[in-house]
Amino acid sequence: MNSGASTPGGSPANHPDVLVLGGGLGATALVAALRGGGFTGSVTVVCGEDRMPYDRPPLSKELFDRDEPAGLAEQFSLSPGDAAWLTGRRATAITPAAGGFRVSATDAVGDVHSLDAPVVVVATGVRPVVPVEWSGVRTLSTWEDARALRAALAPGTTLAIVGAGWVGLELASAAAAAGVRVTVVDALDRPLGTVTPPGVGARIAGWLAAAGVAFVPGGATAAGAATVTLADGRVLDAAVVVAALGARPATAWLPAGWLTGTGHVLVDGVGAVRGAAGAFAIGDCTAVDGRADQHWNAAVAAAERCAAAILGHVPPPPRPSVVFSTMYGHSVDMVGRADPHADVIWREDTAGGWTALLTRDGALVAGMAVDRPRDVAALRRILARDRPRIDPGLAANAVRPLTVAPA
């Protein structure tokens, strides 16, 4: 819609009742939660990209399987009139204004548009981390990134991925399955080393090896369009180099008083910005009571709590974080806050599925379930409690349902 489009409530798009900044999952989930909660005012969403919001996890998981991105409006059953979607505009400044806030948004040709609203929700997400001197290195964050990367990765092409987190591993899995020769470089000695204990990382390393993906520990000191300089001085040549080093909040344009030292927007449990009545933030760009949680279901849950606060409803209770992935022929779910220093209780079945239960001081903090959907449901239920305890002997029996230890 254009800047004069109307939404329910009759307000024009540049004077909405709720202004949402960011065109991703959190923004879309917020619109759905507001409408589902009975909100009849006007909502405008400012989208930095020139297309409607789409689902980003498939960019790595399904790199070679999609001709178009998976639209989020359809997934959340939104109607065209539920919001005014201002695509191709990026929020660049926010200041107090009479009755709320004034936001400046810049379009592709550099023109600045002003939007006023009594309630503003920041959902700008994150941007990939790439050292400034790494010229020519690709990233995988947008649909355009994915389309260009897919075009560059013909079977037999050599691909170097710097970073063995979720995105790097999913990209390596999809590329290897398409016949690309893949090397993954990471500073640690195992994949997912920043979130999982050594034993879990070792099993994932076995998946890489079985798929023909080379894993190089030690990290990189430099990278370019076709080379990676390893920490030991060796130079790795590749036709395509991708940085998968993590992400930083896209919040540099926000007031400094809203931000933590890491650039996250500091919010409470319903997404309210401290000291700025009427301002909220949700999703990957936030730190809730000082803790960041950059995952799909966390963004949806944050949107639901924020919508409840805007509507004056009781917010739904917090639920545990869930990371879901498909890689190397496995379904992988991480429930809870992963901890690389946790103790591990293993649940293994005869079909090859397993669950790593991560505990600290006897309490369950997270679980990674591989090809065991039943354990995922149990972990969601158990980890909704505060510091649940499990019986190690009973929990290790994969035939038994996973339960809390008797009091």
N, C-alpha and C positions, 0 to 999 in steps of 0.2 A: 504494500500500500504506500501511497505517497504521504507527505507530511501533513496533508489536510484530511486524511482518512479519518472516519469516525469509528468508534467502538461502542459497545453497550454502555449506556449512561449518557451518551450524546456529546461528550467532550471531544474536541479535536485531538489528533495524535500528539501535537506539541504542547498540549496542556492536559495531560491525562491525570487521573486520580492516583494511579500507580505507574511509575516509570522504572522499567527494568533495563539495566545496562549490561549487555552481554547476550550473544545469541547462541547459547549452547544448551546443555542438558539442564543445568540449574534453572535457567530462565524459562525454558519450556515447561519444566515440572512445576514451577511456581505459578505460571498462568493456569495450568490444569488444576492445581490445588486451590487457587483462588476461585475459579469458576465452579469447581466441585463443592466448595464450601459455601456457595451461594452469593459470591461477590457479583454485584451488578454494575459497578462503576467501570470507568474506562481504563484500559491497560495499554501502554505502549512499550515495545521492546526494541532497543537499539542494538542492531547486530553489526559487528565489525566486518564480517565477510559479506560478499554480495549475493549470498544465497540464504535460504531459510535454514534454521538450525537442523543439524544432522547428528547422528550417533557417531562418536569418534572411536570407540574400541574396535569396530570392524576395520578401521584403516590399517591396522597391523595384522589382526587375526585373519582377515579376508582380503588381503591386498590384491590378489589375483582373481577374485571371484565376483567383484562388483563393478558394474558400468556406471552406476550412480550411487551416491551416498544414501544411507538409510535415514529418511526423514523422521524427525522427532515429533512433529505435530501429529502425524498419523498414528504414531505409537501411543501418544497420549490422548487420542481421540478428540483433538481440538477442532473446532469449527472456524471458518475464515473470520468470523466476527468476534472471536474471543479476545483478540488483541490486534493492535496495529503493529506490524513488523516493519521497522525501518532498516532495511538491509543496506550494506555498503557504507555504514557510518560508524565511526569509532569514538567513544566518549573520551574527551581529552581534559576536561576540567569540571569541577563541581564546586559551587559556592552557595552560601545561604541566600535565600530570597524571601520575599514577603509570603508567608504562609507555607514555606517549605524550602525547596532547593531549585537552583538553576543549573542546568547541565549544558556544557558545550560539546557538540559532536561534530567531527570533521569528516567530510565525505571524500571520495576518491580523487576529486579534482582540487581538494584543499579548501573548499567552502565550509564555513563554520555555521552550524545551526544551533539555535538555543531552544531548550525544552525546559518547562517549569512543571513541577509537581510537588504536592505535599508529602508524598511518600516515594522514596527512591530505594531501589534494591540493586546492589552491585553484584553481578554474577559474571565477571569478566574472565574467570578461569586463570590459566597459566600459559606461559610461553616456554619453548624449549631452551635449555641451557646450552650455549655454544661459546667457547672462548673466542674473543674478538679476533684473535690472530689466526683462527682456523678457517681461512678463506676457502670457499668452494665446497665446504662440507654440507651435506644435506641433513634435513631433519624430517620427522614424520609427525606432524601435528594437525595439518589441515587436509581437506580433500584434494586441493591442488598439489600439496606435497605428495600425497599418495599416488595421484595420477601420473605425475612426473617420474616418480620412483618406479612405478610399474612399467612405464615405457622404457626405462633405462635398464631393466633387469631381464634380459633375454636368457633362456637356458644356456648355461656355460659361462655366463658373466661372473666375474669375481666381485664379491661384496664384502666390505669390512664394516662391522658395526662396533662402535666404541660405546660400551655400556651394556651390562648384562642384567638389567632390571626387567620389568614386565614387558615394556614396549620392545626393547632390544631382543628379548627371547622370542616374543611372538613374531616379530619381523623375520628373525633368523629361521624360525620354523616354517613360515609361509614361503620364504624364498627358497629354502632347501628343497621343499616339496615340489617347487616349480623348476627344479634343475639348476638353480643358481649355486655357485660355489661360495660358501659363506665362512667367514672367520669372525668370531666375537672376541673383542678385547675388553678386559675389565681390570680395574685396579686391584680387586680382591682375587682370592684364589679359587672362587667358586661362583656360579651363577646365583642371583638373588642373595648375595652375601650380606647386603645391608639389612635384610628383613628376615632371613631364615638362618637357623643354626647350621653348623657345618655338615651334619649328616644329611639334612634335607637338600642342601646345595649339591652335595656329592651325587645324590640320586638324579637330580636334574641335569648335572653334568653328563651323566650316563645317557640321558636322552639325546643330548647334543651329539655325543660321539656316535651313537647308533644312527643318527640322521646324517652323518657325514659333515657335521658342523665343527670346525676347529675352534677350540677355546684357548685363548692366550691370556694368562694372568699377568699382573704387574702394571697394567694400565698404559696410557699413551701420554707422551709429553707434547706432541704436536700432531696435526692432521691437516690435510688439504683435500683437493678434489679427487686425487687418485693415490694418495700415500698416507700412511699412518706411521709416525715415529714412535717406537715402543720405548718403554722406560729403560730397557737395557741398551738402547742405541740402535737396535736393528730397525730397518725400514721395511714396512709391509706395503707392497703394491696391490692396488685393487682398482677395478674400473669405476666402482662407486663406493663412496665412504659416507656413512650415516652416523651422526652423533645422537646417541640415546642416553644422555647423561643426566636425565631428570628435567625438572621444570621449575620455573620461578613464577610467583604471582604476577599477573598483568595489572599492577596497581600503582605504578610510579606516578601517575597523574592525580592520584587521590591526595587529600590533605595529610600531611605527615603525622598529625595527631591521631589519625585513624589506624596507623600501621604499627606492626611489630618490627623488631630489628631485621626480620627475614622478609619483610615486605608484605606479610599477610595482613588482612583486615582483622582486627581484634573484635570479636563479637561474643555475645552471650549465647545461651542455649537455644534461643529462638532467632538468632541472626541479627539482633539489634546492635548497632554500633555504639560503643561507649561514648557518652557525652554528646550525641547527635540525634536528638529526638526526630523520628520519622525516617531515619536512615538505617538500612539493613544491608547485610551482605551474606551471600550463601555460596556453597560450592568450594571448588579448589582454591580460590583466592583467599579463603578465610582461615583463621585459627580460632576455634571455639574454646573459650577459656584458656587460650594459649597453646592448644594442640591442633595441628593440621591433619586433615584426613582427605586425601585426594583420590577418591574412588567413586564409581558410578552410583552405587546405592546410597553412599553418604550424601551426595549432592541432591538426590531425590528426597531423602529424609529431611535434609536441611530446608528444602523448598517447602515441604509439608508443614514443618514447624513454623517457618516464617509466615506462611499464608495464614496459619491459625492465629499468630500474633497480630497480624494486620486486621484480621476479621474479628478479633476479640474473643476467639475460641480457646478452649484448653488445648495446648499442643499435644500431639501424640507422644508417647514415651520414647526415649532414645532406643535405638536398636543397634546391635553390633555391626561394625563395618564388615563388608564382604567384597572381596576381589574375586572375580570369576574370569577364567581364561580357558582357551583351548590351544594346546601346543603339542607338537610331536605325537599326535594321535591320542592325547589324554585330555580329559576334562579336569580342570584344576580350580578348586575353590579355597580361598584363604578367608577364614572367618575370625574376626577379632583383630586386635592390634599385634601384629607379628613382632617377634623379638629375637634378634640373632644370638642373644646370650641365654635364651631359655633352655631348660631341660626338655627332653623329648621322650614321650611315650608313643610307641609305634603300634598301630592297628593294621594288620596285613591280612588280606584274604587270599584264598587259593586261586582266584582269577587274576591276580596281579595288582588289584587295587590296594591302596594303603592310605592311612591317615596318620599324620604326625601331629600329636597333641602337644602343644607348647605350654609348659608350666613354669612358674616362678614362685619360689617359697611355698610350694604345694598347691598353689591356685592355678586354675586353667586361665590362660590369657589369650590363646588363639589356637586354631587348628587348621592344618592344610589337608584337605581331602582330595585325593586323586582317584577318579573313577569310582567314587563312593557317595552317591547323592544322598543316601540315607543319613550318613554322618553329617552332611551339610545341614540338613534340617535339624538334627539334634544339636549341633553346635550353635546354630542361630538361637535356639530355645535356651540352652544352658548359659551362653555368654550374655544373654540379656540380664542375667543376675550380676550382683556385685561380688567379684572375686569368688566364683564358684570353685568348689573343691571336688575332685574326682578320686576314686579308688584306683591306684595305678594297676593293680593286678586285674581288676574287673575291666578297666578301660582297655587293656591290651588285648582282650579277647574280642576279636573282630566279629564274632558270631553274635555276641550279646549286644543289645541296644546300648548306646552311649548314654549314661545317666549321671546325675550328681551323686556324690558319695552320701551314704546314709549319715544322718546327724549323730 
